[in-house]
Amino acid sequence: MKLRTQLAFWYAAILLTGLLFIAGWTYYEMVFAHPSMTAALAAEGHTPMDEFWEIMFFGGLPAVVLALVGGWFLMGRALKPLTTLTQAMEQVQPHTLDRPLPSTGNRDELDRLTEVFNRMMMRLNDSFTHIREFTLHASHELKTPLAVLHGEIEMMLSNPATTPEQRESFASQLDELQRLSKIVASLTLLAKADAGQVMLAQEPVRLDELVHDSYADTLILAQAQKIQVTLETCNPVTIEGDRYRLRQLLLNLTDNAIKYNQPDGRVQIALVRKGTTAELTINNTGKGIPQPLVSRVFDRFFRVDESHSSEIEGCGLGLSIAEWIAKAHRGDIAITSEPEKITTVIVRLPCTDRLYSDPRTITA
């Protein structure tokens, strides 16, 4: 129940209580306190009860109705700034924390609450900015030593004097270095995206062509686990965006569909156009995602099964990057899952009929 309705009920209850008190007092004054009034009314052919109900009907009832209507209107006026503040707070996002909430300027309790919220948002914005800067600087500083180590290990692997045992050890170290480099690259991308420093090309992209290419790559990835990959539907669709990032989106999703599948499982890919929207669907069999965890799959570094996370290559950033790419292209991404049955990823992107080249870029 809304606050305005609750206040209206309490207000009406107080009015009715007051009306009953006035009615009782009026009746007492007319019948018991002033007997002469009763005699005067009788001379005019009226009884005290007739006069009482006339007063209540023509005086008390209109007063109560007027008070209720006026109270409802005044409560709406009084609570309107609170509604405006609530709507403004609902629009707050991590990238809009630097925008202050509107105040009424009346210097009342609501303005004080708005000031408290604005100060809290400033502190949150400062904290998020420091985290983004730290992540960006740390990932940038890690690139050089990782590149040096990568080069040195490759040199040791190509050295004829390296023994087979050493070569095996160096190969394992190189795999871990490459995995760490991917993590650093993903962190750098997300930190730059959070800071609005990633430039996306804006040009017509045949999404169906990218899906066909991704399907071919997925067939290769699926061979080791004997996973059946099928391309159910692939309608011709053109969208406006960055070809490289869209390809990265498809790679992340199909790679997840293979990694979190089961031997002899299935992956189904479909691309259909629904009006002005391109809808990409990727289904895969496997253990699936428990319902309470579905809402967290786009969180950074989140892994559904932490106990077996070391057995599956990855760092829990692929879906975070996929979500950013989809939203940067004015689309959305969603996941549904039936544990032990099927998991479905749906990406929706706006279509375009533009077929010419456009070198514009946007910041995401």
Secondary structure, 3 states (H helix, E strand, C coil): CCHHHHHHHHHHHHHHHHHHHHHHHHHHHHHHHCHHHHHHHHHCCCCHHHHHHHHHHHHHHHHHHHHHHHHHHHHHHHHHHHHHHHHHHHCCCHHHCCCCCCCCCCCCHHHHHHHHHHHHHHHHHHHHHHHHHHHHHHHHHHHHHHHHHHHHHHHHHHCCCCCHHHHHHHHHHHHHHHHHHHHHHHHHHHHHHHCCCCEEECEEEEHHHHHHHHHHHHHHHHCCCCCEEEEEEECCCEEEECHHHHHHHHHHHHHHHHHCCCCCCEEEEEEEEECCEEEEEEEECCCCCCHHHHHHCCCCCCCCCHHHHHHCCCCCCHHHHHHHHHHHCCCEEEEEEECCCEEEEEEEEEECCCCCCCCCEEEC
